[in-house]
């Protein structure tokens, strides 16, 4: 009985963490899609604001000079979708003790495809298959980050 209560408590705690990750994952998708519904002019102003902020932070650095509107937008895609890949991997590991990489990539591409469809109808935006490919690469990067972190954690436990 006492050990049973303890194991039930641990499982409940594990489920709470998994549901917390699921909520964060859904919020990440919501954030991505809300960005897609922005009008082109608002999206452009937002990108310009981020670009100026990053260039100020990196003033005098070659990267700051190299950055432009197109590159900052591509980095935004990679950041959003690597987060999606990372949090989906964390959720799957917490929930089922497995990482379903192929399914996570498929989910990422489905989210990215919807993202581009939303942009098509937002006005002043374009939908491109290149962005879907870039988003898929971001999901893969997130999975790789999770795997590296998981391996590091396993090495530290030894």
C-alpha positions in Angstrom: 0.0 0.0 0.0 2.6 2.6 0.9 4.8 1.8 -2.1 1.6 1.6 -4.3 0.6 5.1 -3.2 4.1 6.3 -3.9 4.2 4.8 -7.4 0.7 6.2 -8.1 1.9 9.6 -6.9 4.9 9.4 -9.2 2.7 8.5 -12.2 0.4 11.4 -11.5 3.3 13.7 -11.3 4.7 12.3 -14.6 1.2 12.8 -16.2 1.1 16.4 -14.9 4.4 17.2 -16.5 3.3 15.6 -19.7 0.1 17.6 -19.8 2.0 20.7 -19.0 4.3 20.0 -22.0 1.2 19.3 -24.1 -0.3 22.7 -23.1 3.0 24.4 -24.0 3.2 22.5 -27.3 -0.4 23.6 -28.2 0.5 27.2 -27.3 3.5 27.0 -29.5 1.3 25.9 -32.5 -1.2 28.7 -31.6 1.7 31.2 -31.6 2.9 30.0 -35.0 -0.5 30.2 -36.5 -1.4 33.6 -35.0 1.8 35.0 -36.6 0.5 33.6 -40.0 -2.8 35.5 -39.7 -1.0 38.9 -39.5 -1.4 41.2 -42.5 1.7 41.5 -44.5 2.4 45.1 -43.5 2.2 44.3 -39.8 4.4 41.2 -40.2 6.9 43.3 -42.1 7.0 46.0 -39.3 7.4 43.3 -36.7 10.3 41.8 -38.6 11.9 45.2 -39.0 11.7 45.9 -35.3 13.3 42.5 -34.5 16.0 43.1 -37.1 16.9 46.5 -35.6 17.0 45.1 -32.1 19.2 42.2 -33.1 21.5 44.5 -35.1 21.9 46.8 -32.1 22.8 43.8 -29.9 25.3 42.6 -32.5 26.6 46.0 -33.6 30.1 45.8 -34.9 29.8 42.1 -35.4 29.8 40.5 -38.9 26.5 38.7 -38.1 24.7 41.9 -37.4 25.8 43.3 -40.7 24.9 40.1 -42.5 21.3 40.0 -41.2 18.5 41.5 -43.3 14.7 41.2 -43.3 14.7 37.9 -45.3 17.3 36.3 -43.0 15.6 37.4 -39.8 12.3 35.9 -41.1 14.0 32.6 -41.9 15.6 32.5 -38.5 12.1 33.1 -37.0 10.8 30.1 -38.9 13.7 28.0 -37.7 13.2 29.2 -34.1 9.4 28.5 -34.1 9.7 25.1 -35.6 12.7 23.9 -33.7 10.7 24.8 -30.6 7.9 22.7 -32.0 10.2 19.7 -32.6 11.8 20.0 -29.2 8.6 20.3 -27.2 6.9 17.6 -29.2 9.9 15.3 -28.5 9.8 16.1 -24.8 6.0 15.5 -24.7 6.3 12.1 -26.4 9.1 11.1 -24.1 7.2 12.1 -21.0 3.9 10.6 -22.2 5.1 7.3 -23.8 8.8 7.0 -23.0 9.5 7.1 -26.7 10.5 9.6 -29.4 8.4 9.2 -32.5 10.7 11.2 -34.8 9.0 10.4 -38.1 5.6 11.3 -36.7 6.9 14.5 -35.1 8.4 15.5 -38.5 5.0 14.7 -40.2 3.2 16.8 -37.5 5.7 19.7 -38.1 5.1 19.6 -41.8 1.3 19.5 -41.3 1.5 22.5 -39.0 3.8 24.3 -41.5 1.5 23.6 -44.4 -1.4 25.0 -42.5 0.8 27.9 -41.6 1.4 28.7 -45.2 -2.3 28.3 -46.1 -3.2 30.8 -43.4 -0.6 33.2 -44.8 -2.1 32.9 -48.3 -5.4 34.2 -47.0 -4.0 36.8 -44.6 -3.4 39.5 -47.2 -0.1 40.9 -48.3 1.6 37.6 -47.6 2.8 34.8 -49.8 2.7 31.0 -49.2 5.8 29.1 -50.3 6.9 25.5 -50.3 10.4 26.7 -49.4 9.1 27.9 -46.0 7.5 24.5 -45.4 10.9 22.8 -46.1 12.6 25.3 -43.8 10.0 24.7 -41.1 10.6 20.9 -41.5 14.3 21.5 -41.1 13.5 23.4 -37.9 11.5 20.5 -36.6 14.4 18.1 -37.3 16.7 20.6 -35.5 14.4 20.5 -32.5 14.4 16.7 -32.4 18.2 16.7 -32.6 18.4 19.2 -29.7 16.2 16.9 -27.7 18.2 13.8 -28.5 21.5 15.6 -27.6 20.0 16.8 -24.4 18.7 13.3 -23.6 22.1 11.8 -24.3 23.8 14.3 -22.2 21.4 13.6 -19.3 22.1 9.8 -19.7 25.9 10.4 -19.6 25.6 12.6 -16.5 23.6 9.9 -14.7 26.4 7.3 -15.2 
